[in-house]
Amino acid sequence: MQNQKINKSMYRCTLCICTYQMGDCISNTLESLLNSTNEDIEILIIDDGSKDETLQVCKAFKKKYERINYLNLERDPRRKLGETRNISVAAANSDIVALHIDADDIWNKSLQDIIDFYLYFRVNLDIRKMIIGNHIALTSKDIFWASDGYDNIYRGEDRDFMFRLVKNQDVFFFDHEIIYSRQKR
């Protein structure tokens, strides 16, 4: 349903994609996310100042699909991936966020099943934990910020964050089939 107007507060989950110089593959990623998730799932792209065609590709998708949002940051060499991920969570239009959605991944329809599982886990069972699966993590903003989000580091920001979640007992590990493949670049 392209160009359908959705009240942004009605998004049940936001898929957070941080990207830099991925214009050659992000359109395939966005198509896979559009095809594997429902209309009430926001797709948020945070572009960390790409100089390739990422801007043009993402703007074209945003124009065509209401549920795609795009934020183009000015490049800052002091900002590492951890801070960019924090910006994505802060900019999300839903309370529930999916992290580690990379701009060169192709996702299958099982992604929506995992989102639905987390929403049931969180809303119906009132279990307040972050779930970490195979290359995906889902959480609510309150849990994310209670552990202070990601540190501003380039590599290992996800492991560092997970260690803090484990320490706070705010994480549940979820084993499932692999639901994505990486594009060759």
Buried (B, 14 or more C-beta within 10 A) or exposed (E): EEEEEBEBEEBBBBBBBBBBBBBBBBBBBBEBBBEBBEBBBBBBBBBBBBEEBBBEBBBBBBEEBBBBBBBBBEEEEEBBBBBBBBBBBBBBBBBBBBBBBBBBBBBBEBBBBBBEBBBEBBEEEEEEBBBBBBBBBBBBBEBBEBBEBBBBBEEEBBEEBBEBBBEEEBBBEBEEEEBBEEBEE
